[in-house]
């Protein structure tokens, strides 16, 4: 805990546990490493011990500079780096997050009382592996919280994943609680599909209690597409899916890619660059080159792999739990802006009774939803309430998430 004034810390600590209405800034930068999303969210108790109202006040996005994105991507699942580079990146991200929140508050003046910052995932190993004579899972989100707290004078909740992992979970996905509170319906079954670098879904049957919610990572979202766009065309992403739209899906590569072990693993499960990052993209491109030398075909096939993995995950693991013939399939994240990917998803999901739409159509901007989720998780932690859903992460119990950095 960082403190600069004992009286201020005592005042902040005394407020913990009281479900006061407040505006919380949620800060998110995902595995695509394309930038920072900030959501200003009004949180208030609904009544009882667990109820909470979530209202989006404002949202802003801030792209990383090319140099910043390159440094983040090089640090993720890095084969070689230095302690100094990692330490500097941790603090530089803290500065970037603070500046993003500062700019958002300047554009939308309001009294922000708390910040929830996911940080930038550099490594996520949701399943136990052996290291130095012990087997354990681990994760690392960079972005120094003290930089944000001291610069802005606002407490910060960060480092959300470890508590869930120590309770036996995989530390992901952590958005299902927000998905449930914002989208659950007594009459409609809904799936919330986020497509960032990695894609994840939250399946909520009509009238479901939180214990009936299923959530897990479905596999690659934009990660492989972005890697090919960068490698082949020098672009950060496939804007509107235009490159994929001009290509042909290579069926032989699809058949080989579908054999990846992750796709057959049952939930709960989580993924990251360790599964679908640089090495996977290089193998994928090598497979594509056996059948086509057209860059557009490689990008089209990567887009088709994302669409297939999402629809297959829904068919195998979530659809049997939904209980209704018609399901609202609500897409958010950067993938919701890829028209070719959305077309491929509709082709696969609509025959299964899914009505595919975006979170924008339901009042939540596609880029804001995950940032909103971490605002909610920060509010939960500030009021000593659990933030994980054990049915989503595989944890043995519900736990409070994150660490509080005071001012």
N, C-alpha and C positions, 0 to 999 in steps of 0.2 A: 504494500500500500504506500503510495506517494503522498506526503503531506507537506505543506508549507506553513500552515497555521493550525494549531491545535483546536482553536475555537471553531474554525470552519469545518474541520473534520468531525468534531462532535455534533455540529448542526446537521451535517450530511448523514452521519450514522444514525442520528435520532430519527431522521425521516424514513429510514428503511423500515419496511413493514406496513407503512401507512399507504393505502391504495389511492394516493392523490392523483387528480387529473394533471397531466403535464404534456408538454410537447417534447418528443424524443427525436433526435436525428439518427436515422439508421444509415450506416455506411457500408457499402459492398463493393469489392472488386473481385471478380470471379476468375475461374481457371482459364478463360480466354485471354486474360491480362490485357484487355483493350481499354480499360479506363475505370473510373470511379463513379458509382451512382450514390446519390444522397437523397434520402426521403425524409421529409419533416412530417411526423405523424403525431396526431393528438390521441393520447391514451387516457382512458378514464374507466373507473370501475363500473361494471354493469349492475352489481349487487351480488351479495353472497361472497364466498371466499375466492372463487376462481373466475367469475365473469369479467370481461373487459371489452370495451368498445374501442375500435381501431378506425381512425379517420385520417386519410391522406390529406395533408395541408398543402404540400408542394413537393416537387421533385426536380432535380437537376442532374445532368450527366457531364462528366469531365474526362475526355479522352487522355490517355497517357501519351506523352511525347514518344516519337520513335525510339529515342535513346533509352527512355525509361522502360518501355515495353520490352526492348531487347534485353536490358539488364534483368528484368523479372523472368523472362523466358529462359535466359541462360542459367539463372539460379534454380529454376524448377528442375528437380530430378537431375541435378548437374553431375556430370562425370568428374569435373574438376573446377574448383573455385578456391577462394582464400577466406580465412576467418575475417579479414578486414573487409572484403567485399560484402560478405553477408551482414556484418555489423552495420556497415554504412547503408546498405539497402534497407535494413530494418528501420533505421532512423529516417532515411529519405522518404520511405513510405509514410511514416508518421507525419512528416511535414506535409506531404501531398494530401493526406486525409484531412489534416487540420485546415489546409488552404481550401479544400473542396467544401468543407462544412462552413467555413467563414464566408466564402462566396455565396453559398446557398442562403445563409442567414441574411446577407446583405441584399440579395435579390428579393427575399421574402421575409421582411422583418417580423420576428416573433421571438418570444422568450423561450429559448431551448434550455431545458433543465438537465438533460441527460443525453449521452451519445452511446449508441451501440455499434461497435465496429467489428466486422467479421475479420478483417485483415486479409492479407494476400497469402493464399495457400502455396507454400513452397514444397511441401511434402506431406502426403497423407497415406498412411498404411493402416487401413481399418482392421486388418486381420493380423493375428500374432505371427511374428517371424522371429527366428533365433538371431541374437546378436550378443556378443561378449558373454556367452554362457547362460543367457536367459532368453525366454521367448516372451514377446510383448507386442502390442500394437502401439502406434505413435502417430503424432501429427505435428505440424508446425505452420502457424500462420504468422507472417511477418507484418510489422507496422507498429512502431513503439507508441503504446497508449499514453505514456507520460508526456510525450511531445504534444499530443492533442489536448490532454487535460490542462497542462500548464499554459499552453498558448491561448486556449479559448476560455479558460476558467470554468470549465464544465466537466463534471465527473464522466468517466468513460468506462463502459463495460466491454471487455474484449476477451479473446481466447476462449471461445464458447465450447469447443469440441472436447477437450480433455476430460471434463467431469463425466460426460456420457460414456466415454471410453473406459474410464476407471470403474464405471458401473456395469461393464460388460458389453456396451454398445460399440458401434463402429464410428461414432462421432458424426454421422451423416446418414440421411439428410436431416437438417435442422429446421427447414422451413415448414414442415407439416402442421405445427401448431397454428401458425399464422394462416396457412391455407384453410384449416378447419374453421377458425374463427371468422374469416372473411368470406368463405364460399360455401360452407355447409348449408343444406336446405332440407326441410322436412319432406318436400315433394320430389326433389330432383337428385339423382345420382350424378356425381361430378368427379372428374379426374383433372387435377391441376398438373400440367406438364410444363416444367421449366426447361428451356434449351439454352444453356450457356455453353461453356467449354465442354462440360459434362452435362448430360440430360438426366433429370430425375422427375418422378411422378409421385403425386399424392392421390390416392383413391379413396373417395368419401361416399359410401352408400347413402341413399336417401334416409334422413332421420337418424343417422348414425351418431353414437356417442364416440368420444375420442378413442376409446379402447378398440373400436372397430375400424379405425383408419389404418390403411396400409400405405407405406411409402418406401421408396428405394431408388437408387440410381439405375437407370436403364442402359447406360453405356455412353458412347461418344455423342456429344451434341455438335457444337461447331468446331471442336478441337482438331479433328483430322482435316476437315474442310479448310480451316484457317491455315494449318501447317502446309497444305498443298498450295494454297493461294500464295503464301509467302515464298515458298520454295520455287514455284514455277513461274509466277507472274509478278512477284514483288509487291503484292497487295496484302493488306492485313486481313481482309475477309472478302467473301463473294457477295457484293452489294446486290440485294434483291434476288439473289440466286441467278443472276444473269449469265454467268459462265457455265454453271451446271445446266441451265436450260438449253445451251447450244451443244451439249455433249450427249454421248450414248453410254448407258450403264453397261459395264462389262460383267456379264453374268458369271464368268469363270472366277473373277476376283471376288464377287459377292459370295459365291459358294465357299471359297477358301476362307474368307473373313468371318463367315458365320460360325466357323469352328472354334473361334476364340473361347477359352474356358469361361470367361466372365459371363457370357450370354446364357450359359446353361446353369450357372450357379443360382440357387434359390435365394429369395430375400430372407432376412435383411442383407443388403449388400451395398457397397459404395465403391466408387471408382475415381481415378484421377489421371494425371499425366503418367503415373507409374504403369497404368494399363494401356492408355490410348494416346500417349504423348509422342515424343520425337522418334523413338525406336519403332513403335507401331506404324507411324506415318511413313517412315523410310521403307519398311517391309511392304506396306500397302502400295506405295508408289512403284517399288520394284516389281510387284505382281502386275500392276497396271501396264507397265512397259513391256511385259511379255506379250500383250495382246493389242496394244495401241500406243502410238507415239503422240497422240493428241492430248494436250493439257486439259481440254474441256472434258474429255472422257474420264480422266482421273478424278476431276472435281465432281462430275455427275455421279460417279460411282461412290465417292465418299459421302455425298449427300444422300444417295439411296441407302447406304449402310446405316446412316443415322435414322432415316425414316423406318427402315425395316426393324432396327433394334428397338425403337420405341414401340412400334405396333406389336412386335412379337412379345415384348415384355408385358404389355397390357393383356394380350391374348392369353398368355400362359399363366400369369401370376395374379393379375388384378381383376380381369373380367369375371372369373368365377365367384368373386366376392361382391359384385355390384348389385345383383338381385333385381335389376330392371332391364328391359329390352332397350331403352333409350338412355344414353349417357351424354351429359354435357362434357366435351373434351376441351378444356380451356388451356391454351398455350401462352406462355410468357417467355421472357428472355430474348436475347438477340435473335434466336432462331425464328421467332414469330415474325421477323421482318424479312425472312428469306422466302420469297413467293414460291420458288421451286420446291423447297423443302415442305412448305405448307401444302402444296398441291400433292406431293408424294404421300404426305401423312393422310390427307383426306381420301386418297385412293385406297389406302390400306385400312383406315379406321372406320370409314362410313359403312362398309359392308358388315361391320360388327355392331352397328347400331349407335355409333358415336356421332354426335353433332359437333364438328370441330369449329372452334372459334378462338378468339384471343382474349386475354384478360382486359384489354382496352374496352372491348364491347361490354364488359361488366363493371366498368368504372375504375379499373386499376391499370395504369400504364404498364406495358409489358416490361419495360426496363426498370420499373420502380418496385416490383413485387418482392424481390429478395431483399432489397434495402429496407423495405417495410418490415419484413420478417425479423431482421436483426434489431430494429427499433423495439418491436414487441418483446423479443427475448431479453433485451436490456431492461425493459420495464418489469418483466417477470422477475429477473434477478434482483433488481433494486427493491422489490417488494417481497423478497424471499419466497418466490413461487417457482416451481419447476418449469423448465422450458422444453424438455425433450418429450417425445412420445415413444415409449419403449417399443411399441408395435412397429415403429418405423426404423429405429436404429438397432434394435435387438438388445437394448440395455435391460438389466434385471429389475430396474426400478426407475421411477421418475426422479430427476435430480435438478437442482439449481445449476445453471450453466454460467461459466465465465468468471472473470476476475474484475473487481472494481478498482479503478485508479482514481483516487480522490484529488481534490485541489485544496 
